[in-house]
Amino acid sequence: MALPFDIAPDEPVLIAGPTASGKSALALEIAELQGGVIINADALQVFDNWRVLTARPSCVDESRALHALYGHVPGSETYSVGHWLRDVTPYLTGADRPIIVGGTGLYFTALTEGLVEIPETPAELRAEADQRRAIEGGHAGLLADLDAEDPETAQKIDRLNPMRVQRAWEVMRATGRGLAAWQADTPPPLLPLSKTFPVLLDAHKEWLNDRIARRFEIMIEKGALEEAEANLANWDPAAPSSKAIGAPELIAHLKGELSLDEAKEAATIATRQYAKRQRTWFRARMKAYHKISLP
């Protein structure tokens, strides 16, 4: 991918974009041309138990340039944006220019706008929220609680995103203080946007959907199903690593609940839906980024 911009070789680079848009390839191109360390900013590529399914860089690509924060977290552990900020901090002042690439918009906003440290949610409270969503068939009940108890947060979050609603509900119940109030105390950012060269890959829907379908077929060819088999014995649908797109569908196939074709179709649909949410986030929150429009 030819860059339509001039980037100084010592300038930190941010590369955001939806899944399957070619972010990793662009990061590798910049690193090989100008040097730098490629740093993961994808919430699922941090886990060590899903390499193929999360489209982490291959071993060959990792040998071509320095990479960091890929697969460094056990799949059984939790990992938050706060953990990522602590892990990325040493690379912001290291000898190698950081090239931060990924599809998790919250990582980029936390890095460039700051993040307040909110106390961890007790496990029993999270379990209660998970159970309510399962019993009630969605997050409408949690959202109703937020509307009544923390209307400021309820109007600011993505009301259609179950995980965002649940997170806000958990914060309110765990701390007695709304998420919006916590966020009002946000400290200065670790890396202000003005100190970076931020790039956003803006992909056309049809072009991206075609790539998503072809990429999942390639993932199957490269061992995604075998990867799912390796995760089957310890499968926990509530674990953060289990949110890898396609993981629940392949596990369902291995359990005899879906045919392989049904699993592939369901995973492709889930990936398209995820990409749509990503594009919505990026276009709303990353207007200051240098946009590269893809076909």
WORANOR-V30409 format. One record per backbone hydrogen bond with DSSP energy under -1.0 kcal/mol. CO is the residue of the C=O (numbers start at 1). NH is the residue of the N-H. E is the energy in kcal/mol with one decimal. If there is no record, write none. Layout:
[[CO,NH,E] [CO,NH,E]]
This chain:
[[8,11,-1.9] [12,197,-2.6] [13,100,-2.9] [14,199,-3.2] [15,102,-2.0] [16,201,-2.7] [18,21,-1.4] [22,26,-1.8] [23,27,-2.5] [24,28,-2.3] [25,29,-2.1] [26,30,-2.3] [27,31,-2.5] [28,32,-2.4] [29,33,-1.9] [30,34,-3.0] [31,35,-1.8] [37,99,-2.8] [38,68,-2.2] [39,101,-2.7] [41,104,-1.7] [44,47,-1.2] [45,71,-2.5] [46,73,-2.4] [51,56,-2.1] [52,55,-1.5] [58,62,-2.5] [59,63,-1.3] [61,64,-1.1] [66,38,-3.0] [68,40,-2.4] [73,48,-2.5] [74,77,-1.9] [80,84,-2.1] [81,85,-2.4] [82,86,-1.9] [83,87,-2.2] [84,88,-2.6] [85,89,-1.4] [88,91,-1.2] [89,92,-1.5] [97,37,-2.2] [98,13,-2.3] [99,39,-2.7] [100,15,-3.0] [101,41,-2.6] [103,105,-1.0] [104,107,-1.1] [104,108,-1.2] [105,109,-2.3] [106,110,-2.4] [107,111,-2.1] [108,112,-2.4] [109,113,-2.3] [110,114,-1.3] [111,191,-2.2] [122,126,-2.0] [123,127,-2.4] [124,128,-1.8] [125,129,-2.2] [126,130,-2.8] [127,131,-2.6] [128,132,-2.4] [129,133,-2.3] [130,134,-2.0] [131,135,-2.9] [132,136,-3.1] [133,138,-1.7] [139,143,-2.3] [140,144,-2.2] [141,145,-1.9] [142,146,-2.1] [143,147,-2.6] [144,148,-1.6] [145,149,-2.9] [146,150,-3.0] [150,154,-2.3] [151,155,-1.6] [153,156,-1.2] [153,157,-2.1] [157,159,-1.1] [158,161,-1.7] [161,165,-2.3] [162,166,-2.6] [163,167,-2.3] [164,168,-2.2] [165,169,-2.4] [166,170,-2.8] [167,171,-2.4] [168,172,-2.1] [169,173,-2.4] [170,174,-2.8] [171,175,-2.4] [172,176,-1.8] [178,182,-2.0] [179,183,-2.6] [180,184,-1.2] [182,185,-1.7] [183,186,-1.5] [192,195,-2.0] [193,196,-1.8] [197,14,-2.0] [198,290,-3.1] [199,16,-2.7] [200,292,-2.8] [202,294,-2.8] [204,208,-2.6] [205,209,-2.8] [206,210,-1.9] [207,211,-1.7] [208,212,-2.6] [209,213,-2.1] [210,214,-2.2] [211,215,-2.8] [212,216,-2.0] [213,217,-1.4] [214,218,-1.9] [215,219,-2.4] [216,220,-2.1] [217,221,-2.0] [218,222,-2.0] [219,224,-2.4] [220,223,-1.1] [223,227,-2.2] [224,228,-2.1] [225,229,-2.1] [226,230,-1.8] [232,235,-1.5] [236,239,-2.0] [239,242,-1.5] [240,243,-1.6] [241,244,-1.3] [244,247,-2.2] [246,250,-2.3] [247,251,-2.5] [248,252,-2.2] [249,253,-1.8] [250,254,-2.3] [251,255,-1.6] [252,257,-2.9] [253,256,-1.7] [259,263,-2.4] [260,264,-2.6] [261,265,-2.3] [262,266,-2.6] [263,267,-2.6] [264,268,-2.2] [265,269,-2.2] [266,270,-2.4] [267,271,-2.2] [268,272,-2.2] [269,273,-2.3] [270,274,-2.2] [271,275,-2.6] [272,276,-2.1] [273,277,-1.9] [274,278,-2.3] [275,279,-2.7] [276,280,-2.1] [277,281,-2.2] [278,282,-2.9] [279,283,-2.4] [280,284,-1.4] [281,285,-2.8] [282,286,-2.5] [286,289,-1.2] [290,200,-2.6] [292,202,-2.8]]
